[in-house]
Structures are given as structure tokens and as C-alpha cells.
Amino acid sequence: MSGTQGLAHPDLADVALTDVLFALSDPARLQIVRDLADGPLEMAQCGATDPALPKSTRSHLMKVLREAGLIRNEPHGRQRIVSLRRDEVDAAFPGLLDSVLAGRDR
């Protein structure tokens, strides 16, 4: 697939737990995951990142989450829709997202 349309999304069987934990270790990436727990968002709506944050930094945050298998980033017209791969992550790492999302109220 071309770089502008389709992005590679790893099979979670090929993702190490350490990669997932690393992706969740950054507060901005963790907030993105928490925001996406309520449902898919347009990439521009992901409120975890400061609106003044450079586009390259925002793209890097999303890339780390996508490569760790936590999110799906799909084209939708001129926008990109970002969603949490909840069912797949729960199957590969049972209880992990429940623990991460339970900490949301702390």
C-alpha cells in the first residue's frame, strides 16, 4: 500500500508485550489510548496532544501506537480515522487495557 493511503498495522501475534508497554509509557500516547476508548476519532480530534504540538510530533505519537498494535489509523476521505484495536489487544494481552483504562480516573 502507498504511504499516503494505507498504513501497515501489525498482527498482534507479532507484537511483543514490551512494545505495547513502551507505547503506553508516554503520557501523551496513553491519553490518546484513553480518548480512543470512547470510540474512533478523526486524527485531528485526538485531544491528547496540545494543538500547538508540531504535526511531526503528533504523527510520531500515532506511529508508535500503531506499530505497537494499539490503534488502527485508516483513511476516510481527506481525513484519517483513528480507532483503538480493543478486541484484538484484549485477545492478545488479556486485562491490559482494562488496567490502563481503569487508571483513567486517578
CORSULLIN-V845008 format. One record per run of one state. SS is the DSSP state (H for helix, E for strand, L for the rest). FROM is the first residue (numbers start at 1). TO is the last residue. If there is no record, write none. Layout:
ss=SS from=FROM to=TO
ss=SS from=FROM to=TO
This chain:
ss=L from=1 to=11
ss=H from=12 to=14
ss=L from=15 to=16
ss=H from=17 to=24
ss=L from=25 to=26
ss=H from=27 to=36
ss=L from=37 to=40
ss=E from=41 to=42
ss=H from=43 to=45
ss=L from=46 to=54
ss=H from=55 to=67
ss=L from=68 to=70
ss=E from=71 to=76
ss=L from=77 to=78
ss=E from=79 to=84
ss=L from=85 to=85
ss=H from=86 to=92
ss=L from=93 to=95
ss=H from=96 to=105
ss=L from=106 to=106
